[in-house]
């Protein structure tokens, strides 16, 4: 997948996560933005920062990207979350103009 397959703000979010830059990641969200990780929502930039500071360092390798209505979906291999090696994850984004309104992260089984 090339970076042109996704909106630039999504590429920036994935790069921020790869770089461990939670301040950079949080700045991409609307003030009332939400991250839902494994069905647990984290509302607002401060909760998003707290969530991100608790996850281990990861390397996200996007595989496919597509649009589904208003959602931008990125399927990726994520390394660093499991001792068994990379896991397939789905990142689903909803954008609000030039910011991220929501991001959900789920393991693909």
N, C-alpha and C positions, 0 to 999 in steps of 0.2 A: 504494500500500500504506500502511496506517496502522500506527502503532506497536502497536496492539492485536492485529495479526496475528501477532506474535511474542512469545515469552516476554520479560519485562522485562530479564532478564540479557543476552539476545541484542541487544535494542535498545541496552543500555548498551555492549556490546562494539562494535557498529557505530558508535555515537556516539564512543567513545574513539578508534577508528581515524580517524574523520573529524576529530577534534580534535587528532590527533597525540599523544595521551596514552598512552604505552606503559606507564607505571606504573599508570594506571587500568585499562588493558586487562589487564595481567598479574594484577592483584588479583582479577579475575573468574574466574580459572582455579584449579582444584585445584592443590596444590603439585606434583603429578606430571603436570599437564595437558600436552597436546600440541597444537601447531599443525603441520599438514602443508600446505606451500605448494608446489604443483607437484611433488608426490611426494617432497619433502624434509621429513622430520620434525624438529621442534624440541621437545625434551622439557624440562619443568620451566619454572618462571617465569623463571629467568635466561636460558635459551636463547630463550624466547619474546620477552623484552625485547630481546635481541641481534638477533633476526630483525626485529622491528618497527622497531628503530632504523635498520636498513639499507634499508628500503623507502622510496620517495619519498612525499611527502605525497599523500594520496588523498582523493577525495570519493566516498563510496559512496551510491548512490541505489537503495534496495531497490525491486524491481518486484513480485515475488511471494514468498509464504512458504507453506510447507506442511509437514506432518509425514509422515515415512516410517518407520513403526515407532518406534524410539527416537530417530530423527534428526529434527532441526529444520533445514529447508532454506530458504535465502534466496537467490533469484536477484536479481542487482543489476547495474546499470551502474556501473563503477568508472572514474573519471576521474583522470588523473595518472600512470598507469603506462605509457602508450604515447604517442608523439608523434603517432599517428594519431587520437587522440581516445579517448572512452570505450570500454571493452571490457566484454562480458558475463562475469560471474563467478558461480560457485556457491559459497556458503558453507554448509558442512554442520557442524552443531553436535551434540554429544552432551552432555547435561547430567548433573550429579551433584548432586541436590537443588538447592542455591542457588548452585552454581558450574558452570563449564564444564569438562568433562572433556577434550573435544577439539574442535578446529575444523579443518576442511580447506578450502582455498581453491583453486579450479581455474577456469581460463579455459574458458568455454563456446565451443565451436567449431561 
